[in-house]
Amino acid sequence: MAQKKLGTLVNKEIANFSVLYTKIHNYHWFVNGPHFFELHQKLEELYKEVTSNYDELAERLLAIGEKPVATLKEYMELTTIEDATGNENTEDMVQSVISDFEKLSEEFLEIIEVAEQEDPVTADMLTGMKKSLNKHAWMLRAYLGH
C-alpha cells in the first residue's frame, strides 16, 4: 500500500516537471530585455535539468513496478504548477520559476518521508533534486535582489 502511495506522490511530481518544462521553455523563448543573454542561457539550463528529473522519476517508478503518468491529460489533472500566461515580464518569469521550485521542494518533503520507509533509493534521488531546486531558487532570488 505504501508503494502505491509513493507511486501516486511521485506521479504528481512527474506531472509537475512536465508542466514546468513547458513553462520554463516558454520563458526561455520569450524572455527579453537587458539581461536576455544570461537569462536565456540560464532558463535553458533549468529546463534541461527539469527534463532530466522528469525522466529519472518516471524511470524510477518503472524500476519499482509502478506506472508513471505519460499523457498531457494526466499531467494537467495532477499538476500543482500553474501554466505560463504569456503575459509575464522578465521579472515575473524569474519570480514564477522561484515560486515553482519552492513549491516542488516543499512537496518533496512528504514524498521523501514516505520513500524513506519504503524505498530509500527514491528518497535519495528526491533529496538530491530538492537540494538542486533549493539552490536554483536561492540563486534566482539573489539575481532579483530579494
C-alpha positions, 0 to 999 in steps of 0.5 A: 500500500505504501508503494502505491502511495509513493507511486501516486506522490511521485506521479504528481511530481512527474506531472509537475516537471512536465508542466514546468518544462513547458513553462520554463521553455516558454520563458526561455523563448520569450524572455527579453530585455537587458539581461536576455543573454544570461537569462536565456542561457540560464532558463535553458539550463533549468529546463534541461535539468527539469527534463532530466528529473522528469525522466529519472522519476518516471524511470524510477517508478518503472524500476519499482513496478509502478506506472508513471503518468505519460499523457498531457491529460494526466499531467494537467489533472495532477499538476500543482504548477500553474501554466505560463500566461504569456503575459509575464515580464522578465521579472515575473518569469524569474519570480514564477520559476522561484515560486515553482521550485519552492513549491516542488521542494516543499512537496518533496518533503512528504514524498521523501518521508514516505520513500524513506520507509519504503524505498530509500533509493527514491528518497535519495534521488528526491533529496538530491533534486530538492537540494538542486531546486533549493539552490536554483531558487536561492540563486534566482532570488539573489539575481532579483535582489530579494 
